[in-house]
Every structure is written in structure tokens, then in C-alpha cells.
Amino acid sequence: MTTRWLTPEEQRAWRAYIAASLLLEDALDRQLQQEAGMSHLYYSVLAGLSEAPDRSMRMTDLAESLKITRSRLTYVVARLEKDGALRREGCASDKRGSVAVLTDEGMALLERTAPGHVEMVRRAVFDHLGPEQVEQLERICTGITEALQGDGAEAVTSDDLPWRRRSCSSG
Amino acid sequence: MTTRWLTPEEQRAWRAYIAASLLLEDALDRQLQQEAGMSHLYYSVLAGLSEAPDRSMRMTDLAESLKITRSRLTYVVARLEKDGALRREGCASDKRGSVAVLTDEGMALLERTAPGHVEMVRRAVFDHLGPEQVEQLERICTGITEALQGDGAEAVTSDDLPWRRRSCSSG
């Protein structure tokens, strides 16, 4: 098969994306580490739970919503549980599952941490985008997500999405 | 200071970005691991060197171009050197520096690996974007990078960019 190399325009966009995503990940992690001793992923777990009914989610659903492997989530949840920010409970409707519940302490931690995090997201991203660009960013990213996890035959990796994996070397 | 929370539109765009970037990182790593036993970062080191004059770069410049810490780069370069894909040489003009040079073996590895990687990038990203969206993606990402590493007073983290750090816990 002939390789469909990127055009010069696509190459420029791809490099800009890779640079921005690495810098942004680093900046978000640094800000949260300095202010609250946690990485962006830990923050995302707390934020995800805070918006769920009863501030609780099944581990599998939480992994899917965060787009990570269950083994990686298990690791993060264990540390947050040790810190008292959440607790795990058995799932009544599914013996295989287990449920993560945000504690009051975890909610308070999230509320203390959110303003600094949001300020960083604003300064790094949204302060520089017009309303049209905000919409463009959402459309482009939604397209990428659908390509990678869509249920259709065209999905690139639907058999092998992170949260469906039994084990994972990068977990 | 009053927190400048994200608007609903910004929240949607931000969540779409986080989901897409996590899925994409995972898909790129998995494809490259399966085909060539290396993560996307290792591939990026080889690709970066392949485009430099004499296929060589100073470690500091390489870290800056990849937007990562020097300690993380040192780790990656050590493994690629062990595999024979590159070698390190002293830098004639700067005794503190050191230079990474892509070997013929490394170039051959890159050439074998590039078609599968580019196909994944196309299927995940560019097959779903029109020419206008490619340009939008580049503009948005360039704006984020400039916000995070610009030299002006408005730069968010210019004192603390990854490649300028002496040591780094996430290195």
C-alpha cells in the first residue's frame, strides 16, 4: 500500500498539536502539583466524581469517561483513597464491579484546587481563543474522539480502547 | 480574585480536547509499540534527529524541540543508544553539552516505522478534517504554545519550561 504522507499543511498542524499538547500537559501537572500535590489525572478523577449522581461512579465507567485503562485508574484511586479523598464500595448490581465515591474531604480538596486549575486553563488556552475558535476546537476534537472510539466499522481502535483492556503495559 | 470559570461552550471544548488528546496519545503509543516496540516519544526523537543537519542535535536543543525535560530525554536517548539507533558525542563548541546523532540503523528503523505511524495519524486525525480545519488546528495549537512558552511578560510558564529545568519529578 502506498503511504499517504501528510501534506505540508497537515505536517505543520500536526507538529503544532504535538507541541501544544505536551506543553499543556506539563503546565497543568506542574500547577496542580505545586498547589495540591496531585497531577492533572488525579484532579480529573475528583472532578468526574463530583459531577456524578451521589458523587459516585463504577470504576469501569469512570475509566471510560477519563479515557484511561482500568489498571491505571486502580492505581490512582488507591492513592486518592489513602489520602481520604474518596472511598471504594462494592457495587450492589454487579459483583464484578466496584464503585468509587467522593468523600466530603475529597470534595473540599477539589473546591480548594479548582480556581487555580481553571485559571491555568484560561491563561494557557481560552484567553487566546475567540468564540469561533472555541467551537472549532470542540468540533475537531470530537471528530478525533469519534474516529478513535466510534462503534462503526471505521473506528481505528474500538476493539482495543484503554478501558476495555485486561492489562496494559502503560497502566 | 474572582475565579473566571469556563463558560458552557468552553467547558465542552475543553472536555473534548482532554478526551481526544488522551485517546490519541494512547493510540499512537499502542500502534508504535506493536509495530516497533517503542512509544511515540521515542519515535519523535528519531524523527527529530532525521531532519536535523548531519542528523545530529545538541541534547538541550532536542529537548526544547520535543518540549520535554532534559532528564526525560536523557532516559530515552540512553535506551535508543543501547538499541543502536543513535549515539552520543561530545559537543565541540560547548563542553557542557552533548550531541545525539542518528545512526544508519536508527534511520532504517525510522523508515520502516514511519508508514504505519503516518497511517494511524491520518486515520485518527486528518482523514476527518477539511483543509479549513487543518488550518484552524494549527492556529489554535500555535496560540497555546505561544501562551505557554512565549518570551513576553504574558507567558504563563516561561521561567519554568520543561527543557530549562534542572531536575524534574516527572522526568
Interface residues (C-beta under 8 A of the other chain):
Chain A: T3 R4 W5 L6 E9 E10 R12 A13 W14 A16 Y17 I18 A19 A20 S21 L22 L23 L24 E25 D26 A27 D29 R30 Q33 S39 S44 L66 K67 I68 A114 P115 V118 E119 M120 V121 R122 R123 A124 V125 F126 D127 H128 L129 P131 Q133 V134 E135 Q136 L137 E138 R139 I140 C141 T142 G143 I144 T145 E146 A147 L148 Q149 V156 T157 D160 L161 P162 S169 S170
Chain B: T3 R4 W5 L6 E9 E10 R12 A13 W14 A16 Y17 I18 A19 A20 S21 L22 L23 L24 E25 D26 A27 D29 R30 Q33 S39 S44 L66 K67 I68 A114 P115 V118 E119 M120 V121 R122 R123 A124 V125 F126 D127 H128 L129 P131 Q133 V134 E135 Q136 L137 E138 R139 I140 C141 T142 G143 I144 T145 E146 A147 L148 Q149 V156 T157 D160 L161 P162 S169 S170
